[in-house]
Amino acid sequence: MKKIMFICAGLLLFCARFASAQAILDKMDRATDKADRAGHTADRTKSTGEKILGFFGKKKDGTATEKTTLKIAGVDFSKLKAINEKLQSAKGVQSTRMKFKASGSSIILEHAGSTSEILKALQKAAPDVFAEKNIDGMDDGEISVKLN
């Protein structure tokens, strides 16, 4: 009979501890569920905000991007590639696109500033190509260069 009493007392003691451990685990489970729901709500809000902002277009970062076409006559492909590499490292140039033709090649520059400002930067980057004797013409968005 004593054995049964000790077993029952032990079971009551351990059951109470298991019940309190289960309560702690339940609280943790509810907390993680709340965090998951908050994360899902944030994701939905973000996608809704992106859809709304998509109607207004992308904002620019404050620097206006201009396009200038460099028309280069009297150049072969290897020389054009070398000029293009020099232009990519010039101050203010954001990107370049090169087009080659035997009759006359061109490089389209995307840059900050005006055409005359970019010409000054190009003269510093490649003085042999953009020397004043080689400049054939200049207009807004276009520079013509004739190499011998």
Order of alpha helices (4+ residues) and beta strands (2+ residues): alpha-beta-alpha-beta-beta-alpha-beta-beta
